[in-house]
Amino acid sequence: MQSHWAKYLCVLYAGFLENALTAVYSEFCRQGTNDRVARFTARSLERISNPKTAKFLDVTGDFEKEWRESLEAFVAEEGRREAIDSIMANRHQIAHGRRSDISLARVVEYFAKAVRVVEFVEDQCDSAPIK
């Protein structure tokens, strides 16, 4: 039963990461640009699916080179990169009916680390001056 819960949570957590990336940067644009640019950015971000750490870094770098560098250093610590990439890789395995040996304890641990990455990205946006 725990194995099934772990797989279910892994899929939900992957969806959270996908939506969080879109939500954080869409809100940042909504606050700092005109409506047309904000809508365009939100629609572009909504096309992102299954974002591994590299996608987080790419999107962040598209906004600000220094943000990418800071995020890259942050995800390199405490297994954060591995947490996001493992959630996404396991989600892919689960969604395609392949074997996944993700445990409940591991997926919860990975999610806590992934949330810290989302919070870091959100903090970067919150600390940026609105022009």
C-alpha positions in Angstrom: 0.0 0.0 0.0 2.8 2.4 0.9 4.4 1.7 -2.5 1.2 2.8 -4.3 1.0 6.0 -2.1 4.6 6.8 -2.9 3.9 6.5 -6.7 0.7 8.6 -6.4 2.5 11.3 -4.4 5.4 11.3 -6.8 3.0 12.1 -9.7 1.3 14.8 -7.6 4.6 16.3 -6.6 5.8 16.4 -10.2 2.7 18.3 -11.1 3.3 20.7 -8.2 6.8 21.5 -9.5 5.5 22.0 -13.1 2.8 24.3 -11.9 5.0 26.1 -9.4 7.5 27.1 -12.0 4.7 28.6 -14.1 3.0 30.2 -11.2 6.0 31.9 -9.7 7.3 33.5 -12.9 3.8 34.3 -14.2 3.1 36.3 -11.0 6.5 38.0 -11.2 5.7 39.1 -14.8 2.1 40.1 -13.8 3.5 42.5 -11.2 6.3 43.9 -13.3 5.1 44.2 -16.9 2.1 45.2 -18.9 -0.8 42.8 -19.3 0.2 41.7 -22.8 3.7 40.7 -21.8 2.4 39.0 -18.7 -0.2 36.9 -20.7 2.4 36.0 -23.3 4.9 34.9 -20.6 2.3 32.9 -18.7 1.2 31.0 -21.8 4.8 30.3 -22.7 5.5 29.0 -19.2 2.4 26.8 -19.3 4.0 24.8 -22.1 6.7 23.5 -19.8 6.2 19.9 -18.8 8.2 17.6 -16.5 10.8 20.2 -15.5 14.0 18.7 -14.3 16.5 20.9 -12.6 18.0 21.9 -15.9 14.7 23.4 -17.0 14.4 25.3 -13.7 17.9 26.7 -14.4 17.2 27.5 -18.1 14.0 29.4 -17.3 15.6 31.2 -14.4 18.5 32.2 -16.6 16.1 33.5 -19.2 14.9 36.0 -16.6 18.3 36.9 -15.0 21.8 35.4 -15.6 22.8 36.0 -12.0 19.6 34.3 -10.7 20.6 31.2 -12.6 24.0 31.2 -11.1 22.6 31.5 -7.6 20.0 28.8 -8.2 22.7 26.5 -9.7 24.7 26.9 -6.5 21.6 26.3 -4.3 20.4 23.2 -6.1 23.9 21.7 -5.9 23.6 21.6 -2.1 21.9 19.0 0.1 20.7 16.8 -2.8 18.2 19.3 -4.1 19.1 18.7 -7.8 18.8 14.9 -7.2 15.5 15.4 -5.5 13.9 17.3 -8.4 15.4 15.1 -11.0 14.3 11.9 -9.2 10.7 13.1 -8.8 10.6 13.8 -12.5 12.3 10.6 -13.6 10.1 8.5 -11.3 7.0 10.3 -12.5 8.0 9.4 -16.1 8.5 5.8 -15.1 5.1 5.6 -13.3 3.1 7.4 -16.0 4.5 5.0 -18.6 3.8 1.9 -16.6 7.4 1.1 -15.9 8.9 0.0 -12.6 9.6 2.6 -10.0 11.1 1.7 -6.7 10.4 5.1 -5.1 9.5 4.7 -1.4 7.1 6.8 0.6 9.9 8.2 2.9 12.1 9.0 -0.1 9.4 10.9 -2.1 8.4 12.9 1.0 12.1 13.8 1.5 12.6 14.7 -2.1 9.5 16.9 -2.0 10.7 18.9 1.0 13.9 19.6 -0.9 12.1 20.5 -4.1 9.8 22.9 -2.2 12.9 24.7 -0.9 14.0 25.2 -4.5 10.6 26.7 -5.4 10.9 29.0 -2.4 14.3 30.0 -3.4 13.1 31.0 -6.9 10.1 32.8 -5.3 12.5 34.7 -3.0 14.6 35.7 -6.1 11.5 37.2 -7.7 10.3 38.9 -4.5 13.7 40.6 -4.0 13.8 42.0 -7.6 12.8 45.6 -8.0 9.7 46.1 -10.1 10.4 48.4 -13.0 
